[in-house]
Amino acid sequence: MYYPKPLLLALMTLAASTVLAEEVHSTASFDNVYDLPDLPTLDLACSNGVAGLSSTLGLDRISQVPHYPLVGVIEKVEGWGSLSCGKCFRVMNQQSGQNINIIAVDHADMGLVLSLAALDQLTGGQGQVLGRVDVRYEEIGRWECGL
């Protein structure tokens, strides 16, 4: 069957978003180490390897990640070499409905750990005061994070 190109692209986008849209309920906190722009990516679980920030994207410092400081440590990254490295996730504050898109750069045992700047964007500048917030997150297309 023939589909016009705009319709075909829309169908492909819908199919991709359907595959990616597994929503997870969790919590997000912060760690100031991810606010340090000179943090070497080789210090992170997502350093090198098949999906590493350095090896696949040529990023040597965390500040080179597109849309930095919107980066996060996420439980989906199992450790070094995880295929979740460099993926884009939409994170929504369950209380306010505010959301941000982050790029996974490191492993978290549980939940998400963001840069304070990212948590501040998610909480209207209240990241340090709140410390941890209830969130929902889902994987979205990498292009939505500038990759």
PyMOL CGO cylinders between C-alpha atoms (Angstrom):
from pymol import cmd
from pymol.cgo import CYLINDER

trace = [
    CYLINDER, 0.00, 0.00, 0.00, 1.28, 3.50, -0.84, 0.3, 1, 1, 1, 1, 1, 1,
    CYLINDER, 1.28, 3.50, -0.84, 1.46, 6.17, 1.89, 0.3, 1, 1, 1, 1, 1, 1,
    CYLINDER, 1.46, 6.17, 1.89, 2.39, 9.81, 1.17, 0.3, 1, 1, 1, 1, 1, 1,
    CYLINDER, 2.39, 9.81, 1.17, 5.74, 10.68, 2.74, 0.3, 1, 1, 1, 1, 1, 1,
    CYLINDER, 5.74, 10.68, 2.74, 4.30, 13.00, 5.50, 0.3, 1, 1, 1, 1, 1, 1,
    CYLINDER, 4.30, 13.00, 5.50, 1.81, 10.32, 6.54, 0.3, 1, 1, 1, 1, 1, 1,
    CYLINDER, 1.81, 10.32, 6.54, 4.48, 7.63, 6.46, 0.3, 1, 1, 1, 1, 1, 1,
    CYLINDER, 4.48, 7.63, 6.46, 6.74, 9.74, 8.70, 0.3, 1, 1, 1, 1, 1, 1,
    CYLINDER, 6.74, 9.74, 8.70, 3.86, 10.35, 11.11, 0.3, 1, 1, 1, 1, 1, 1,
    CYLINDER, 3.86, 10.35, 11.11, 3.10, 6.62, 11.26, 0.3, 1, 1, 1, 1, 1, 1,
    CYLINDER, 3.10, 6.62, 11.26, 6.79, 5.80, 11.86, 0.3, 1, 1, 1, 1, 1, 1,
    CYLINDER, 6.79, 5.80, 11.86, 6.96, 8.40, 14.65, 0.3, 1, 1, 1, 1, 1, 1,
    CYLINDER, 6.96, 8.40, 14.65, 3.80, 7.02, 16.26, 0.3, 1, 1, 1, 1, 1, 1,
    CYLINDER, 3.80, 7.02, 16.26, 5.17, 3.48, 16.08, 0.3, 1, 1, 1, 1, 1, 1,
    CYLINDER, 5.17, 3.48, 16.08, 8.49, 4.56, 17.62, 0.3, 1, 1, 1, 1, 1, 1,
    CYLINDER, 8.49, 4.56, 17.62, 6.79, 6.47, 20.43, 0.3, 1, 1, 1, 1, 1, 1,
    CYLINDER, 6.79, 6.47, 20.43, 4.53, 3.51, 21.15, 0.3, 1, 1, 1, 1, 1, 1,
    CYLINDER, 4.53, 3.51, 21.15, 7.54, 1.22, 21.51, 0.3, 1, 1, 1, 1, 1, 1,
    CYLINDER, 7.54, 1.22, 21.51, 9.40, 3.66, 23.77, 0.3, 1, 1, 1, 1, 1, 1,
    CYLINDER, 9.40, 3.66, 23.77, 6.52, 4.72, 26.02, 0.3, 1, 1, 1, 1, 1, 1,
    CYLINDER, 6.52, 4.72, 26.02, 6.92, 2.43, 29.06, 0.3, 1, 1, 1, 1, 1, 1,
    CYLINDER, 6.92, 2.43, 29.06, 6.22, 4.81, 31.93, 0.3, 1, 1, 1, 1, 1, 1,
    CYLINDER, 6.22, 4.81, 31.93, 7.97, 4.19, 35.25, 0.3, 1, 1, 1, 1, 1, 1,
    CYLINDER, 7.97, 4.19, 35.25, 6.99, 5.67, 38.62, 0.3, 1, 1, 1, 1, 1, 1,
    CYLINDER, 6.99, 5.67, 38.62, 10.02, 6.52, 40.74, 0.3, 1, 1, 1, 1, 1, 1,
    CYLINDER, 10.02, 6.52, 40.74, 11.76, 9.33, 42.61, 0.3, 1, 1, 1, 1, 1, 1,
    CYLINDER, 11.76, 9.33, 42.61, 14.41, 11.86, 41.63, 0.3, 1, 1, 1, 1, 1, 1,
    CYLINDER, 14.41, 11.86, 41.63, 17.06, 13.51, 43.77, 0.3, 1, 1, 1, 1, 1, 1,
    CYLINDER, 17.06, 13.51, 43.77, 20.26, 15.39, 42.95, 0.3, 1, 1, 1, 1, 1, 1,
    CYLINDER, 20.26, 15.39, 42.95, 24.02, 15.15, 43.27, 0.3, 1, 1, 1, 1, 1, 1,
    CYLINDER, 24.02, 15.15, 43.27, 26.13, 18.26, 42.71, 0.3, 1, 1, 1, 1, 1, 1,
    CYLINDER, 26.13, 18.26, 42.71, 28.86, 16.22, 41.01, 0.3, 1, 1, 1, 1, 1, 1,
    CYLINDER, 28.86, 16.22, 41.01, 26.72, 16.31, 37.83, 0.3, 1, 1, 1, 1, 1, 1,
    CYLINDER, 26.72, 16.31, 37.83, 26.73, 20.13, 38.00, 0.3, 1, 1, 1, 1, 1, 1,
    CYLINDER, 26.73, 20.13, 38.00, 30.54, 20.15, 37.49, 0.3, 1, 1, 1, 1, 1, 1,
    CYLINDER, 30.54, 20.15, 37.49, 30.99, 20.97, 33.79, 0.3, 1, 1, 1, 1, 1, 1,
    CYLINDER, 30.99, 20.97, 33.79, 34.54, 19.56, 33.69, 0.3, 1, 1, 1, 1, 1, 1,
    CYLINDER, 34.54, 19.56, 33.69, 33.48, 16.12, 35.00, 0.3, 1, 1, 1, 1, 1, 1,
    CYLINDER, 33.48, 16.12, 35.00, 35.15, 13.64, 32.62, 0.3, 1, 1, 1, 1, 1, 1,
    CYLINDER, 35.15, 13.64, 32.62, 32.72, 11.28, 30.92, 0.3, 1, 1, 1, 1, 1, 1,
    CYLINDER, 32.72, 11.28, 30.92, 35.31, 8.54, 31.52, 0.3, 1, 1, 1, 1, 1, 1,
    CYLINDER, 35.31, 8.54, 31.52, 34.36, 8.78, 35.24, 0.3, 1, 1, 1, 1, 1, 1,
    CYLINDER, 34.36, 8.78, 35.24, 30.80, 7.66, 34.42, 0.3, 1, 1, 1, 1, 1, 1,
    CYLINDER, 30.80, 7.66, 34.42, 29.23, 4.27, 33.71, 0.3, 1, 1, 1, 1, 1, 1,
    CYLINDER, 29.23, 4.27, 33.71, 28.37, 5.67, 30.27, 0.3, 1, 1, 1, 1, 1, 1,
    CYLINDER, 28.37, 5.67, 30.27, 32.00, 6.39, 29.47, 0.3, 1, 1, 1, 1, 1, 1,
    CYLINDER, 32.00, 6.39, 29.47, 33.07, 4.19, 26.58, 0.3, 1, 1, 1, 1, 1, 1,
    CYLINDER, 33.07, 4.19, 26.58, 32.04, 0.88, 25.11, 0.3, 1, 1, 1, 1, 1, 1,
    CYLINDER, 32.04, 0.88, 25.11, 29.30, 0.19, 22.58, 0.3, 1, 1, 1, 1, 1, 1,
    CYLINDER, 29.30, 0.19, 22.58, 26.98, 2.94, 23.88, 0.3, 1, 1, 1, 1, 1, 1,
    CYLINDER, 26.98, 2.94, 23.88, 29.50, 5.15, 25.70, 0.3, 1, 1, 1, 1, 1, 1,
    CYLINDER, 29.50, 5.15, 25.70, 29.38, 8.93, 25.54, 0.3, 1, 1, 1, 1, 1, 1,
    CYLINDER, 29.38, 8.93, 25.54, 33.08, 9.17, 24.75, 0.3, 1, 1, 1, 1, 1, 1,
    CYLINDER, 33.08, 9.17, 24.75, 33.33, 6.28, 22.31, 0.3, 1, 1, 1, 1, 1, 1,
    CYLINDER, 33.33, 6.28, 22.31, 30.12, 6.87, 20.31, 0.3, 1, 1, 1, 1, 1, 1,
    CYLINDER, 30.12, 6.87, 20.31, 29.61, 10.64, 20.56, 0.3, 1, 1, 1, 1, 1, 1,
    CYLINDER, 29.61, 10.64, 20.56, 33.15, 11.88, 21.22, 0.3, 1, 1, 1, 1, 1, 1,
    CYLINDER, 33.15, 11.88, 21.22, 32.09, 13.63, 24.45, 0.3, 1, 1, 1, 1, 1, 1,
    CYLINDER, 32.09, 13.63, 24.45, 34.99, 14.00, 26.89, 0.3, 1, 1, 1, 1, 1, 1,
    CYLINDER, 34.99, 14.00, 26.89, 33.33, 16.29, 29.48, 0.3, 1, 1, 1, 1, 1, 1,
    CYLINDER, 33.33, 16.29, 29.48, 29.79, 16.17, 30.85, 0.3, 1, 1, 1, 1, 1, 1,
    CYLINDER, 29.79, 16.17, 30.85, 29.25, 19.77, 29.73, 0.3, 1, 1, 1, 1, 1, 1,
    CYLINDER, 29.25, 19.77, 29.73, 29.55, 18.57, 26.11, 0.3, 1, 1, 1, 1, 1, 1,
    CYLINDER, 29.55, 18.57, 26.11, 26.35, 16.51, 26.47, 0.3, 1, 1, 1, 1, 1, 1,
    CYLINDER, 26.35, 16.51, 26.47, 23.60, 18.27, 24.47, 0.3, 1, 1, 1, 1, 1, 1,
    CYLINDER, 23.60, 18.27, 24.47, 21.31, 20.41, 26.64, 0.3, 1, 1, 1, 1, 1, 1,
    CYLINDER, 21.31, 20.41, 26.64, 23.67, 20.10, 29.63, 0.3, 1, 1, 1, 1, 1, 1,
    CYLINDER, 23.67, 20.10, 29.63, 22.93, 20.31, 32.61, 0.3, 1, 1, 1, 1, 1, 1,
    CYLINDER, 22.93, 20.31, 32.61, 19.85, 18.22, 31.76, 0.3, 1, 1, 1, 1, 1, 1,
    CYLINDER, 19.85, 18.22, 31.76, 21.63, 14.97, 32.54, 0.3, 1, 1, 1, 1, 1, 1,
    CYLINDER, 21.63, 14.97, 32.54, 20.72, 12.13, 34.82, 0.3, 1, 1, 1, 1, 1, 1,
    CYLINDER, 20.72, 12.13, 34.82, 21.76, 8.99, 36.55, 0.3, 1, 1, 1, 1, 1, 1,
    CYLINDER, 21.76, 8.99, 36.55, 19.04, 6.43, 36.04, 0.3, 1, 1, 1, 1, 1, 1,
    CYLINDER, 19.04, 6.43, 36.04, 18.24, 2.90, 37.13, 0.3, 1, 1, 1, 1, 1, 1,
    CYLINDER, 18.24, 2.90, 37.13, 17.80, 1.89, 33.48, 0.3, 1, 1, 1, 1, 1, 1,
    CYLINDER, 17.80, 1.89, 33.48, 21.59, 2.11, 33.08, 0.3, 1, 1, 1, 1, 1, 1,
    CYLINDER, 21.59, 2.11, 33.08, 22.68, -1.24, 34.51, 0.3, 1, 1, 1, 1, 1, 1,
    CYLINDER, 22.68, -1.24, 34.51, 26.37, -0.31, 34.60, 0.3, 1, 1, 1, 1, 1, 1,
    CYLINDER, 26.37, -0.31, 34.60, 29.30, 0.13, 32.24, 0.3, 1, 1, 1, 1, 1, 1,
    CYLINDER, 29.30, 0.13, 32.24, 28.44, -0.72, 28.66, 0.3, 1, 1, 1, 1, 1, 1,
    CYLINDER, 28.44, -0.72, 28.66, 24.68, -0.42, 29.18, 0.3, 1, 1, 1, 1, 1, 1,
    CYLINDER, 24.68, -0.42, 29.18, 22.68, 0.12, 26.01, 0.3, 1, 1, 1, 1, 1, 1,
    CYLINDER, 22.68, 0.12, 26.01, 20.62, 2.70, 27.96, 0.3, 1, 1, 1, 1, 1, 1,
    CYLINDER, 20.62, 2.70, 27.96, 23.62, 5.05, 28.02, 0.3, 1, 1, 1, 1, 1, 1,
    CYLINDER, 23.62, 5.05, 28.02, 22.95, 8.22, 26.09, 0.3, 1, 1, 1, 1, 1, 1,
    CYLINDER, 22.95, 8.22, 26.09, 19.23, 7.57, 25.81, 0.3, 1, 1, 1, 1, 1, 1,
    CYLINDER, 19.23, 7.57, 25.81, 16.74, 10.37, 26.31, 0.3, 1, 1, 1, 1, 1, 1,
    CYLINDER, 16.74, 10.37, 26.31, 14.10, 10.25, 29.05, 0.3, 1, 1, 1, 1, 1, 1,
    CYLINDER, 14.10, 10.25, 29.05, 11.18, 12.56, 29.78, 0.3, 1, 1, 1, 1, 1, 1,
    CYLINDER, 11.18, 12.56, 29.78, 10.89, 13.05, 33.54, 0.3, 1, 1, 1, 1, 1, 1,
    CYLINDER, 10.89, 13.05, 33.54, 7.68, 14.50, 35.02, 0.3, 1, 1, 1, 1, 1, 1,
    CYLINDER, 7.68, 14.50, 35.02, 7.27, 15.89, 38.52, 0.3, 1, 1, 1, 1, 1, 1,
    CYLINDER, 7.27, 15.89, 38.52, 4.13, 14.08, 39.73, 0.3, 1, 1, 1, 1, 1, 1,
    CYLINDER, 4.13, 14.08, 39.73, 3.12, 16.95, 42.02, 0.3, 1, 1, 1, 1, 1, 1,
    CYLINDER, 3.12, 16.95, 42.02, 3.48, 19.91, 39.64, 0.3, 1, 1, 1, 1, 1, 1,
    CYLINDER, 3.48, 19.91, 39.64, 3.25, 18.23, 36.24, 0.3, 1, 1, 1, 1, 1, 1,
    CYLINDER, 3.25, 18.23, 36.24, 6.46, 20.03, 35.16, 0.3, 1, 1, 1, 1, 1, 1,
    CYLINDER, 6.46, 20.03, 35.16, 8.68, 17.90, 32.93, 0.3, 1, 1, 1, 1, 1, 1,
    CYLINDER, 8.68, 17.90, 32.93, 12.20, 17.93, 31.52, 0.3, 1, 1, 1, 1, 1, 1,
    CYLINDER, 12.20, 17.93, 31.52, 14.09, 15.74, 29.09, 0.3, 1, 1, 1, 1, 1, 1,
    CYLINDER, 14.09, 15.74, 29.09, 17.37, 14.29, 30.34, 0.3, 1, 1, 1, 1, 1, 1,
    CYLINDER, 17.37, 14.29, 30.34, 20.16, 12.22, 28.83, 0.3, 1, 1, 1, 1, 1, 1,
    CYLINDER, 20.16, 12.22, 28.83, 21.24, 9.13, 30.78, 0.3, 1, 1, 1, 1, 1, 1,
    CYLINDER, 21.24, 9.13, 30.78, 24.93, 9.41, 31.70, 0.3, 1, 1, 1, 1, 1, 1,
    CYLINDER, 24.93, 9.41, 31.70, 25.46, 7.08, 34.66, 0.3, 1, 1, 1, 1, 1, 1,
    CYLINDER, 25.46, 7.08, 34.66, 24.06, 4.20, 36.74, 0.3, 1, 1, 1, 1, 1, 1,
    CYLINDER, 24.06, 4.20, 36.74, 21.70, 4.60, 39.70, 0.3, 1, 1, 1, 1, 1, 1,
    CYLINDER, 21.70, 4.60, 39.70, 20.82, 1.74, 42.03, 0.3, 1, 1, 1, 1, 1, 1,
    CYLINDER, 20.82, 1.74, 42.03, 17.29, 3.09, 42.36, 0.3, 1, 1, 1, 1, 1, 1,
    CYLINDER, 17.29, 3.09, 42.36, 15.38, 5.98, 40.81, 0.3, 1, 1, 1, 1, 1, 1,
    CYLINDER, 15.38, 5.98, 40.81, 17.02, 8.99, 39.22, 0.3, 1, 1, 1, 1, 1, 1,
    CYLINDER, 17.02, 8.99, 39.22, 19.78, 11.30, 40.36, 0.3, 1, 1, 1, 1, 1, 1,
    CYLINDER, 19.78, 11.30, 40.36, 19.95, 14.57, 38.46, 0.3, 1, 1, 1, 1, 1, 1,
    CYLINDER, 19.95, 14.57, 38.46, 22.19, 17.58, 38.42, 0.3, 1, 1, 1, 1, 1, 1,
    CYLINDER, 22.19, 17.58, 38.42, 20.84, 20.18, 40.85, 0.3, 1, 1, 1, 1, 1, 1,
    CYLINDER, 20.84, 20.18, 40.85, 20.23, 22.48, 37.88, 0.3, 1, 1, 1, 1, 1, 1,
    CYLINDER, 20.23, 22.48, 37.88, 18.01, 19.81, 36.28, 0.3, 1, 1, 1, 1, 1, 1,
    CYLINDER, 18.01, 19.81, 36.28, 16.13, 19.11, 39.53, 0.3, 1, 1, 1, 1, 1, 1,
    CYLINDER, 16.13, 19.11, 39.53, 15.62, 22.87, 39.94, 0.3, 1, 1, 1, 1, 1, 1,
    CYLINDER, 15.62, 22.87, 39.94, 14.04, 23.03, 36.47, 0.3, 1, 1, 1, 1, 1, 1,
    CYLINDER, 14.04, 23.03, 36.47, 11.80, 20.11, 37.40, 0.3, 1, 1, 1, 1, 1, 1,
    CYLINDER, 11.80, 20.11, 37.40, 10.73, 21.68, 40.72, 0.3, 1, 1, 1, 1, 1, 1,
    CYLINDER, 10.73, 21.68, 40.72, 10.55, 25.39, 39.93, 0.3, 1, 1, 1, 1, 1, 1,
    CYLINDER, 10.55, 25.39, 39.93, 13.84, 26.15, 41.70, 0.3, 1, 1, 1, 1, 1, 1,
    CYLINDER, 13.84, 26.15, 41.70, 13.07, 24.03, 44.78, 0.3, 1, 1, 1, 1, 1, 1,
    CYLINDER, 13.07, 24.03, 44.78, 15.47, 21.13, 44.14, 0.3, 1, 1, 1, 1, 1, 1,
    CYLINDER, 15.47, 21.13, 44.14, 17.73, 21.67, 47.12, 0.3, 1, 1, 1, 1, 1, 1,
    CYLINDER, 17.73, 21.67, 47.12, 14.83, 22.42, 49.48, 0.3, 1, 1, 1, 1, 1, 1,
    CYLINDER, 14.83, 22.42, 49.48, 12.81, 19.36, 48.43, 0.3, 1, 1, 1, 1, 1, 1,
    CYLINDER, 12.81, 19.36, 48.43, 15.78, 17.02, 48.00, 0.3, 1, 1, 1, 1, 1, 1,
    CYLINDER, 15.78, 17.02, 48.00, 13.71, 14.21, 46.44, 0.3, 1, 1, 1, 1, 1, 1,
    CYLINDER, 13.71, 14.21, 46.44, 10.48, 14.29, 44.45, 0.3, 1, 1, 1, 1, 1, 1,
    CYLINDER, 10.48, 14.29, 44.45, 8.08, 11.70, 43.07, 0.3, 1, 1, 1, 1, 1, 1,
    CYLINDER, 8.08, 11.70, 43.07, 8.40, 11.43, 39.30, 0.3, 1, 1, 1, 1, 1, 1,
    CYLINDER, 8.40, 11.43, 39.30, 7.26, 9.45, 36.31, 0.3, 1, 1, 1, 1, 1, 1,
    CYLINDER, 7.26, 9.45, 36.31, 9.67, 8.88, 33.47, 0.3, 1, 1, 1, 1, 1, 1,
    CYLINDER, 9.67, 8.88, 33.47, 9.70, 7.27, 30.07, 0.3, 1, 1, 1, 1, 1, 1,
    CYLINDER, 9.70, 7.27, 30.07, 12.19, 6.79, 27.29, 0.3, 1, 1, 1, 1, 1, 1,
    CYLINDER, 12.19, 6.79, 27.29, 11.64, 9.10, 24.35, 0.3, 1, 1, 1, 1, 1, 1,
    CYLINDER, 11.64, 9.10, 24.35, 13.45, 9.60, 21.06, 0.3, 1, 1, 1, 1, 1, 1,
    CYLINDER, 13.45, 9.60, 21.06, 17.06, 10.72, 21.31, 0.3, 1, 1, 1, 1, 1, 1,
    CYLINDER, 17.06, 10.72, 21.31, 16.31, 13.65, 18.99, 0.3, 1, 1, 1, 1, 1, 1,
    CYLINDER, 16.31, 13.65, 18.99, 14.19, 15.16, 21.78, 0.3, 1, 1, 1, 1, 1, 1,
    CYLINDER, 14.19, 15.16, 21.78, 17.41, 15.61, 23.77, 0.3, 1, 1, 1, 1, 1, 1,
    CYLINDER, 17.41, 15.61, 23.77, 19.42, 17.02, 20.87, 0.3, 1, 1, 1, 1, 1, 1,
    CYLINDER, 19.42, 17.02, 20.87, 21.12, 13.76, 19.87, 0.3, 1, 1, 1, 1, 1, 1,
]
cmd.load_cgo(trace, "trace")
